[in-house]
Amino acid sequence: MTGHLIVSDEDATRVIKLRRPEKKNAFTQDMYRGMSDAIDKAQNNPDIRCIIITGGSGVFTAGNDLEDFLKESTSNTDTPRGASNAVKLLYSLAHNAKPIIAAVDGVAIGIGTTMLFHCDYVLASTTATFSTPFINLGLVPEGASSLLMPRTMGHQRAFAMLVMGRKFSADEARDAGFVNVVVAPGHTEAEARKVAREICALPAEAVAITRKLLKLPPEDMTRRIDQEGHLFGERLRSKEAVTAFKAFFERKKG
């Protein structure tokens, strides 16, 4: 496993912790592959009954590393490497059959928010914020979020987040229906472990069947992931996106 991703099995729960604090847990390509692998390998392991995804205290993830994406947007390759690694993780989330709990303390940006719509139970700290600023970079949604967000929170809220780039607070996210519980900062992971123990104590087969009934079929999600991914790749090389990325980094230098 990459040093920026810690995977541990405790009792019947696999804990996947993002650990790249110097970059607000922004995903590297190794982190995408590592998380995907950790989810995939849990599928046929009967000892793993539940999965927790956490960023630790203070930050969940700032999403994609934009420096990677700027390099790829100006490259000549047909399929951006980073995009394919991100899609691998999204496929793993779509096909996952184990209950996933997310513990969000701090910022959840881009895929940090869209992945939550594949989770089954989400805890957020009072300082958590959720945003999908694809539009500000001249891009389009990913992670089947254009399918899952309206289904969870209604068209109007999904429009505000995906099209207008609005940021949601923890309370707003709870009201919108994609956060279950808001807790004090620094307590999300501990509370997630309590939820995991509660789920793991339930009859495993009944949990799996009921969860499957609640979820959209995986093929519906992967079809939308592919559709979004194709458009995302096109947009990544658009003049609009390249200009937006360069402006972003100019602001960072300033």
Secondary structure as the mmCIF struct_conf table of DSSP 4:
data_model
#
loop_
_struct_conf.conf_type_id
_struct_conf.id
_struct_conf.beg_label_comp_id
_struct_conf.beg_label_asym_id
_struct_conf.beg_label_seq_id
_struct_conf.end_label_comp_id
_struct_conf.end_label_asym_id
_struct_conf.end_label_seq_id
TURN_TY1_P TURN_TY1_P1 GLY A 3 HIS A 4
STRN STRN1 LEU A 5 GLU A 10
TURN_TY1_P TURN_TY1_P2 ASP A 11 ALA A 12
STRN STRN2 THR A 13 LEU A 18
HELX_RH_3T_P HELX_RH_3T_P1 PRO A 21 LYS A 23
TURN_TY1_P TURN_TY1_P3 LYS A 24 ASN A 25
HELX_LH_PP_P HELX_LH_PP_P1 ALA A 26 ALA A 26
STRN STRN3 PHE A 27 PHE A 27
HELX_LH_PP_P HELX_LH_PP_P2 THR A 28 THR A 28
HELX_RH_AL_P HELX_RH_AL_P1 GLN A 29 ALA A 42
TURN_TY1_P TURN_TY1_P4 GLN A 43 ASN A 44
TURN_TY1_P TURN_TY1_P5 PRO A 46 ASP A 47
STRN STRN4 CYS A 50 THR A 54
BEND BEND1 SER A 57 GLY A 58
BEND BEND2 PHE A 60 PHE A 60
STRN STRN5 THR A 61 THR A 61
STRN STRN6 ASN A 64 ASN A 64
HELX_RH_AL_P HELX_RH_AL_P2 LEU A 66 SER A 73
TURN_TY1_P TURN_TY1_P6 THR A 74 THR A 74
BEND BEND3 SER A 75 SER A 75
BEND BEND4 ASP A 78 THR A 79
HELX_RH_AL_P HELX_RH_AL_P3 ARG A 81 HIS A 95
BEND BEND5 LYS A 98 LYS A 98
STRN STRN7 ILE A 100 VAL A 104
BEND BEND6 GLY A 106 GLY A 106
STRN STRN8 VAL A 107 ILE A 109
TURN_TY1_P TURN_TY1_P7 GLY A 110 GLY A 110
HELX_RH_AL_P HELX_RH_AL_P4 ILE A 111 THR A 114
HELX_RH_3T_P HELX_RH_3T_P2 MET A 115 HIS A 118
BEND BEND7 ASP A 120 ASP A 120
STRN STRN9 TYR A 121 SER A 125
TURN_TY1_P TURN_TY1_P8 THR A 126 THR A 127
STRN STRN10 THR A 129 SER A 131
TURN_TY1_P TURN_TY1_P9 PRO A 133 PHE A 134
HELX_RH_3T_P HELX_RH_3T_P3 ILE A 135 LEU A 137
TURN_TY1_P TURN_TY1_P10 GLY A 138 GLY A 138
TURN_TY1_P TURN_TY1_P11 GLY A 143 ALA A 144
HELX_RH_AL_P HELX_RH_AL_P5 SER A 145 MET A 153
HELX_RH_AL_P HELX_RH_AL_P6 HIS A 155 LEU A 162
TURN_TY1_P TURN_TY1_P12 VAL A 163 VAL A 163
BEND BEND8 MET A 164 MET A 164
STRN STRN11 PHE A 168 SER A 169
HELX_RH_AL_P HELX_RH_AL_P7 ALA A 170 ALA A 176
TURN_TY1_P TURN_TY1_P13 GLY A 177 GLY A 177
BEND BEND9 PHE A 178 PHE A 178
STRN STRN12 VAL A 181 VAL A 183
TURN_TY1_P TURN_TY1_P14 PRO A 185 GLY A 186
HELX_RH_AL_P HELX_RH_AL_P8 THR A 188 CYS A 200
TURN_TY1_P TURN_TY1_P15 ALA A 201 ALA A 201
BEND BEND10 LEU A 202 LEU A 202
HELX_RH_AL_P HELX_RH_AL_P9 ALA A 204 LEU A 214
BEND BEND11 LYS A 215 LYS A 215
HELX_LH_PP_P HELX_LH_PP_P3 LEU A 216 PRO A 217
HELX_RH_AL_P HELX_RH_AL_P10 PRO A 218 LEU A 236
TURN_TY1_P TURN_TY1_P16 ARG A 237 ARG A 237
BEND BEND12 SER A 238 SER A 238
HELX_RH_AL_P HELX_RH_AL_P11 LYS A 239 LYS A 253
#
